[in-house]
Each structure stands twice: as structure tokens, then as C-alpha cells.
């Protein structure tokens, strides 16, 4: 058992033996049962990932090993509030058990065999337990790219091809079979509770970012536009996550960064297969959300900006190819329309750089805790300053801010045509 974490009592050898007996009628008993942390500190902020390793005794006298990944909620107030409001675990189980299976079936019907991620299992428990149980893809040879190194061209192209498959299937599903369940993927964020939570999430980080801005070469000239963006961030975020029917919309993965993407390699070192994990933040909306999050959080700086337009065109090519393959019945958006979406929703680029890119580039540390991203305490500020004073982050943001402004992607009015001026829409930072 893992010694540095408290394992809930319901996670035990007996409950796994019951599940395995349902999967494998030849099992007689479990000879060994071990639980350990699956990820190091700083690799996953929102949930606890455990590896469950089991040695089974079979009825014929032989032995067999198996391994699972078990995701559990952190028992902090911030995470309990978030899980309660967004229903993360139920949503992710639905994606694995229903949504992905439906997508894979759609491709199978047109002659394409594929998978989007790990196989999902259910333990014989009551439905109130919050968990996700998956096959351990490490046993199949899958692994992440080192997030500090970033994605090269080959890995980025592999992700974009798989993302195009995912987006195309979701668009065809809605066009032919009807919308996804509203309670799962169409969250109503336009209420006081959600606005308060968004403010709690971003205000402390925004203040710390702005205090570090003076240390970024030639970036002080962007202070006023950054303040404008931050002070309209809540209203922007609410509208950015609202479904606008005039857009081409898809099911976004919603958290498309390095640690949520796994690769399997051929003997020559090239990528053979790409899987996604962590579907807990899926949401229905324009595909540029996933594109911005992927490129700005995880692609190496040598390619992030220089090849941005190429990445968009590459994704678009495969999106159209798969929409046609699945016989999408509506008019397919043009590349120009996708590029217009990129400008309207340009705030995703900076929001990703401000929040997720900093986490991606930070060295592993025991100080990496979700609550430190939300609280305004001395310990939280120390951790936030680690993010924004990190030389890797500084090198990236010094290049990115001028690029964003040159493309006019920092103006929230690109999306917010009429801003709500009440106080709940303002971060009201103290800078």
C-alpha cells in the first residue's frame, strides 16, 4: 500500500477480486495487491492517481499479473467544491463508457478501427463513490513526453490528427443523432456562484502574474491591455464556454495538455499510437479551445509560434477528411471560418499561457498543490511566484506576448460585444 496517502477503506483486495472474477472466470484468488502513487508531485493537480498492481492466482494453478489506474478526488475544500459544481467523475465515466464507445463505433462502421483511450472498468460498488478505474496503459507501452521538453513536430501532428478524429465524430454525432446531454457538456456558467468560483480561481494568480510582469523584457508596454483582459476575464470566460449556434461546434477534450496525452512507439522510435486521458473537463463548443490549449501549453517554443498557422491548417485538413468519411450532413466550415474563430476566441491563447503553460513548465515540486493556485496566502504566493519567475516561463512569455498583440488576440471585445459592467464580472485585482 502507498504509505504517504490515506487509502479509502472501500478500496481493497476483496472488491477488486469480485470485479476480476466478472472479467475473468478463471480467477481463483488474488495473491498480491499493491497500491502506489502513479504520478509524482506536480504532475496532476486536480485528482489523485494511484496504480493498483495485482497478481492473480488462476483456477488452473497459473498466475497472471494485471495493473489498473485508479483516479480519486483530493479531499480538500477547493476540490470538493469544484467536483460538486462540475460533476467531474460522473462526466468522465460517461465519456469513457458511452461517448468514446459511440465514437469508435462510428468509425468502425466506415471501416476504421481505432481507440481514443484506455478501457474503463466499474467496481461492484454503490454509485455514490467518486472514482475512475482504467486499464494501466503503461503496461501497453504508452507514456508521456516530458512536459519540460515540450512536444516536437511529429508528436504535435499525431495529436492534431487524433484530435481531428475526436472532434469530427462529435460533430457528426450531434448533426445526425442529436445533442449531447445538457447537464454533462453544456454547463450554465452565467450565475453568481460560478462567477465567484472563476474569480477565486484566477484573481490571486492574475495579481502574481502582473507583479512579475516588470521582470519580462519589453513586456511592461502590455500592462494596460493585460489589465483590461483580466478585469473582463469572468465575463469573457462565461461567454467563451457558452454554446453559440452560429459556430461550428464540437465536443472539446477541455484539458488538452502534455500530461493528458500518451504515446506508444514503434521499434524505430516514431509514434505508433496516440491516446488521450482525463476527459473530466469535456465541453461542447468551438474546436479552437482545444487547439489553443494544446499549442500554447505543450508545444516546444521552437515550434509554438513559428508553426502555429501550419498546425491549424494541418488540423483542418484532417478534420475535413474525417467529417467527409463519417458523412457529415451539414455544410463544413471553411478554413477562413476556423481562422475567424481563432480571432474571436483568441483569449484562450493568453488564458492558457497565463495559467496552464506556467504549470507545464514548472520543475516537479512537492509544493504543487491545487489549493495554492486558488488561495491568497503566503504559501500560495510563494508557489505562484515559482511559476511566474521560472526562467523557462519567462523565455516563453517574452516571445508570446508580442505575438498575441500583433495578432490582436488579447482584446476581450473580440468576443464580448457588450460587457456586463456589474462588479461580479470584474476580478478587481490589487496591483
C-alpha positions in Angstrom: 0.0 0.0 0.0 1.1 3.6 -0.6 2.5 4.9 2.7 2.2 8.7 2.2 -1.5 8.7 1.3 -4.7 7.5 3.1 -6.4 4.9 1.0 -10.2 4.8 1.5 -11.3 1.5 3.2 -13.6 0.6 0.3 -10.5 0.2 -2.0 -9.5 -3.3 -1.0 -8.4 -6.7 -2.4 -11.9 -8.2 -2.0 -13.7 -5.6 -4.2 -11.1 -6.0 -6.9 -11.4 -9.8 -6.7 -15.1 -9.5 -7.3 -14.5 -7.3 -10.4 -11.8 -9.5 -11.8 -14.0 -12.6 -11.3 -16.6 -10.9 -13.6 -13.9 -10.1 -16.2 -12.0 -13.4 -15.9 -14.0 -16.5 -15.0 -10.7 -18.4 -14.5 -9.5 -16.4 -11.5 -9.3 -18.2 -8.1 -7.8 -15.6 -5.8 -5.6 -12.6 -5.5 -2.1 -13.5 -4.4 -0.7 -9.9 -4.0 -2.4 -6.5 -4.0 -0.4 -3.3 -4.1 -1.4 0.4 -4.4 1.1 3.2 -5.1 1.2 6.7 -6.4 1.1 6.7 -10.2 2.3 10.3 -10.7 5.0 12.4 -8.9 4.1 15.7 -7.2 3.3 18.4 -9.7 2.1 16.1 -12.4 -1.6 16.2 -11.5 -3.3 19.0 -9.6 -6.9 18.1 -9.5 -7.1 14.4 -8.7 -5.1 11.7 -7.0 -3.8 9.0 -9.4 -3.0 5.6 -8.0 -1.6 2.5 -9.6 -3.2 -0.8 -8.5 -1.0 -3.8 -9.2 -2.4 -7.3 -8.7 -1.1 -10.8 -9.0 -3.9 -13.2 -9.7 -4.0 -17.0 -9.0 -6.0 -18.7 -11.7 -8.0 -21.9 -11.3 -5.6 -23.9 -13.5 -2.8 -23.1 -11.0 -1.0 -20.5 -13.1 -0.5 -16.9 -12.1 -1.3 -13.7 -14.0 -0.5 -10.0 -13.4 -2.7 -7.0 -14.1 -2.5 -3.3 -13.4 -5.1 -0.5 -13.2 -5.0 3.3 -12.8 -7.4 4.5 -10.1 -8.4 8.2 -10.0 -9.8 9.6 -6.8 -10.7 13.1 -5.7 -8.4 15.1 -3.4 -10.1 15.7 -0.1 -9.6 19.5 0.0 -12.4 22.0 0.3 -11.5 23.6 -3.1 -11.6 20.2 -4.9 -14.8 19.2 -3.1 -16.5 22.4 -4.2 -15.3 22.0 -7.8 -16.3 18.4 -8.0 -19.7 19.2 -6.6 -20.3 22.0 -9.1 -18.9 20.3 -12.3 -19.7 16.6 -11.5 -16.2 15.6 -12.8 -16.2 11.9 -12.0 -19.7 11.1 -13.4 -18.9 13.1 -16.5 -15.6 11.3 -17.1 -17.2 7.8 -16.6 -19.9 8.7 -19.1 -17.2 9.8 -21.6 -15.3 6.6 -21.3 -18.2 4.2 -21.2 -20.6 5.9 -23.6 -19.2 8.8 -25.6 -15.9 7.2 -26.7 -17.5 3.8 -27.4 -20.1 5.6 -29.6 -17.3 7.5 -31.5 -15.3 4.3 -32.0 -18.4 2.5 -33.3 -19.0 5.3 -35.8 -15.5 4.9 -37.3 -15.8 1.1 -37.3 -19.0 1.4 -39.4 -16.9 3.1 -42.1 -14.1 0.6 -41.9 -11.7 2.4 -39.4 -10.6 0.5 -36.3 -9.4 2.9 -33.6 -9.4 3.8 -29.9 -9.3 7.1 -28.2 -8.1 6.0 -24.8 -7.9 3.3 -22.1 -10.6 0.7 -21.3 -12.8 1.8 -18.4 -14.0 -0.6 -15.6 -16.5 -0.4 -12.8 -16.2 -1.9 -9.4 -19.2 -3.6 -7.8 -19.9 -0.7 -5.5 -22.7 1.8 -4.9 -22.8 4.7 -7.4 -22.0 7.3 -4.7 -18.3 6.5 -4.7 -16.3 9.0 -6.7 -13.6 7.3 -8.8 -12.5 6.3 -12.2 -10.8 2.9 -12.9 -8.9 2.4 -16.1 -6.5 -0.1 -17.6 -2.9 0.8 -17.0 -1.7 2.0 -20.4 2.0 1.9 -19.2 1.7 -1.9 -19.4 0.9 -1.5 -23.1 3.9 0.7 -23.7 2.3 4.1 -23.6 4.0 7.1 -21.9 4.0 10.9 -21.8 6.5 13.2 -23.4 8.5 15.0 -20.8 6.4 18.2 -20.2 9.5 20.3 -19.6 10.9 19.4 -23.0 7.7 20.0 -24.9 6.2 18.5 -28.0 8.2 18.3 -31.2 6.6 18.4 -34.7 6.0 14.7 -35.0 4.2 14.4 -31.6 2.1 17.6 -32.3 1.0 16.3 -35.7 0.0 13.0 -34.2 -2.1 14.7 -31.5 -3.8 17.0 -34.1 -4.7 14.0 -36.3 -6.3 12.2 -33.3 -8.0 15.4 -32.1 -9.5 15.9 -35.6 -10.9 12.3 -35.4 -12.4 13.1 -31.9 -13.9 16.5 -33.0 -15.2 15.1 -36.3 -17.0 12.2 -34.6 -18.6 14.5 -32.0 -19.8 17.0 -34.7 -21.3 14.1 -36.7 -23.0 12.7 -33.6 -24.8 15.9 -32.9 -25.7 16.5 -36.5 -27.2 13.1 -37.0 -28.3 11.8 -33.6 -28.9 14.9 -31.6 -27.1 16.9 -28.9 -25.1 15.6 -26.0 -26.8 15.6 -22.6 -27.0 19.3 -21.5 -26.2 18.5 -17.9 -22.9 16.9 -18.9 -21.4 19.1 -21.6 -23.4 22.3 -21.7 -22.8 23.9 -18.3 -24.7 27.0 -17.4 -21.9 29.3 -16.1 -23.8 32.5 -16.2 -24.7 32.7 -12.5 -23.3 34.2 -9.3 -22.0 31.0 -7.9 -19.9 30.2 -11.0 -18.7 33.7 -11.4 -17.5 33.7 -7.8 -15.6 30.4 -8.4 -14.0 31.7 -11.6 -12.9 34.8 -9.6 -11.5 32.6 -6.9 -9.6 30.5 -9.4 -7.9 33.4 -11.2 -7.7 36.5 -9.1 -4.7 35.6 -7.0 -2.8 34.1 -9.9 -3.5 37.3 -12.0 -2.2 39.6 -9.3 1.0 37.5 -9.0 1.5 37.4 -12.8 1.1 41.2 -13.1 3.6 41.8 -10.3 6.1 39.6 -12.2 5.4 41.5 -15.5 8.1 44.0 -14.8 10.7 41.2 -14.9 9.7 40.3 -18.5 11.8 42.0 -21.1 9.9 44.7 -23.1 6.5 43.5 -21.7 5.6 46.4 -19.5 4.1 48.1 -22.6 1.4 45.4 -22.5 0.3 46.2 -18.9 -2.9 48.2 -19.7 -4.1 45.6 -22.2 -3.4 42.8 -19.8 -5.3 44.6 -17.1 -8.2 45.1 -19.5 -8.2 41.3 -20.2 -8.0 40.3 -16.5 -10.7 42.8 -15.5 -13.1 41.3 -18.1 -12.0 37.7 -17.6 -15.0 36.4 -15.8 -17.5 37.7 -18.4 -15.2 36.5 -21.2 -14.9 33.0 -19.7 -18.6 32.7 -19.3 -19.3 33.7 -22.9 -16.4 31.6 -24.2 -17.9 28.5 -22.6 -21.4 29.3 -23.9 -22.5 27.5 -27.0 -23.1 29.9 -29.9 -25.1 28.1 -32.5 -23.7 30.2 -35.4 -20.3 28.4 -34.8 -19.1 25.0 -35.9 -19.1 23.3 -32.5 -17.5 20.0 -31.3 -17.0 18.2 -28.1 -13.8 19.6 -26.7 -11.5 17.5 -24.6 -11.2 20.6 -22.4 -7.7 19.9 -20.9 -5.5 19.1 -23.9 -2.1 19.4 -22.4 1.0 17.2 -22.3 0.3 15.1 -19.3 -3.1 14.1 -20.7 -1.7 12.7 -23.9 0.0 9.3 -24.1 2.1 7.8 -26.9 3.1 4.3 -28.0 6.2 4.0 -30.1 7.4 1.7 -33.0 10.7 0.0 -32.8 12.3 2.8 -34.9 11.3 5.4 -32.3 8.4 7.0 -34.3 5.0 7.3 -32.8 2.7 4.4 -33.4 -0.4 5.4 -31.5 -1.8 8.4 -29.5 -4.4 8.2 -26.7 -6.0 10.9 -24.6 -6.8 10.7 -20.9 -8.5 12.9 -18.3 -11.8 13.6 -20.1 -13.3 15.2 -16.9 -13.5 18.7 -18.4 -15.2 17.9 -21.8 -17.4 20.7 -23.0 -19.3 21.4 -26.2 -18.2 24.5 -28.1 -15.8 25.7 -30.9 -12.7 23.5 -31.5 -10.3 26.4 -31.2 -10.4 25.9 -27.4 -8.6 22.5 -27.7 -6.3 23.9 -30.3 -5.2 26.9 -28.3 -4.8 24.9 -25.1 -2.7 22.2 -26.8 -0.4 24.5 -28.7 0.2 27.1 -26.1 0.5 24.8 -23.1 2.6 22.0 -24.5 4.3 22.5 -27.9 8.0 23.3 -27.7 8.8 27.0 -28.0 10.8 26.4 -31.2 7.5 25.4 -33.0 4.7 27.0 -30.9 4.6 30.4 -32.8 6.6 29.7 -35.9 4.4 26.8 -36.9 1.1 28.0 -35.5 -0.6 28.6 -38.8 0.8 25.3 -40.1 -0.7 23.4 -37.1 -4.1 25.0 -37.7 -4.1 24.1 -41.4 -2.9 20.6 -40.6 -5.7 20.0 -38.1 -8.2 21.4 -40.5 -7.2 19.1 -43.3 -7.8 16.0 -41.1 -11.0 17.4 -39.6 -12.5 17.8 -43.1 -11.2 14.4 -44.2 -12.9 12.7 -41.2 -16.1 14.7 -41.5 -16.5 13.5 -45.0 -15.6 10.0 -44.0 -18.4 10.0 -41.4 -20.8 11.6 -43.9 -21.3 14.8 -42.0 -24.7 16.1 -43.3 -24.2 19.8 -42.8 -22.0 22.4 -44.6 -18.4 22.0 -43.4 -16.9 25.2 -42.1 -14.1 26.7 -44.3 -10.5 27.3 -43.2 -11.3 31.0 -43.2 -14.2 30.4 -40.8 -11.9 28.5 -38.5 -9.3 31.3 -38.6 -12.1 33.8 -37.7 -13.0 31.6 -34.7 -9.3 31.7 -33.7 -9.5 35.5 -33.5 -12.9 35.7 -31.8 -11.8 33.2 -29.1 -8.2 34.4 -29.0 -8.4 34.9 -25.2 -7.9 31.1 -24.9 -4.3 31.6 -26.1 -3.4 34.0 -23.3 -5.5 32.3 -20.7 -3.6 29.1 -21.4 -0.2 30.9 -21.3 -1.1 32.6 -18.1 -2.5 29.5 -16.3 -1.6 26.2 -17.8 1.7 26.9 -19.5 3.2 28.0 -16.3 2.2 24.8 -14.6 3.6 22.8 -17.6 7.0 24.4 -17.5 7.5 24.2 -13.7 10.0 21.7 -12.3 8.5 18.9 -10.2 7.9 20.1 -6.6 6.1 18.9 -3.5 4.7 22.5 -3.3 2.5 21.8 -6.3 -1.0 21.7 -4.8 -4.3 22.7 -6.4 -5.3 24.9 -3.4 -2.1 27.0 -3.9 -3.5 28.1 -7.3 -6.6 29.5 -5.7 -5.7 30.8 -2.3 -4.2 34.2 -1.3 -1.9 33.0 1.4 1.9 33.4 1.8 2.4 29.8 0.9 0.3 30.2 -2.2 2.0 33.3 -3.3 5.4 31.6 -2.9 4.2 28.8 -5.2 2.7 31.2 -7.7 5.9 33.2 -7.8 7.8 29.9 -8.6 5.6 29.7 -11.7 6.0 33.2 -13.0 9.7 33.6 -12.1 10.7 30.3 -13.7 13.3 31.1 -16.4 11.5 28.7 -18.8 8.3 30.5 -18.4 9.9 33.9 -18.8 11.6 32.9 -22.0 8.3 31.8 -23.5 6.1 34.6 -22.3 8.6 37.3 -23.6 8.1 35.8 -27.1 4.4 35.1 -26.8 3.0 38.4 -25.6 4.2 40.4 -28.6 2.9 37.7 -30.9 -0.5 37.8 -29.3 -0.7 41.5 -29.5 0.5 41.6 -33.1 -2.4 39.3 -34.0 -4.9 41.2 -31.9 -5.7 38.2 -29.7 -5.7 40.0 -26.4 -8.8 42.1 -26.8 -11.7 40.6 -24.9 -14.1 42.7 -27.1 -13.4 40.2 -29.9 -15.8 38.0 -28.0 -17.5 40.3 -25.6 -19.5 42.7 -27.8 -21.4 44.1 -24.8 -19.6 43.8 -21.4 -21.6 43.3 -18.2 -20.3 46.1 -16.0 -21.5 44.9 -12.7 -18.9 44.1 -10.0 -19.3 40.3 -10.3 -17.7 40.5 -13.8 -14.5 42.1 -12.5 -11.5 40.4 -11.0 -10.8 43.6 -9.0 -7.2 42.9 -8.6 -5.0 44.7 -6.1 -1.9 45.7 -8.1 
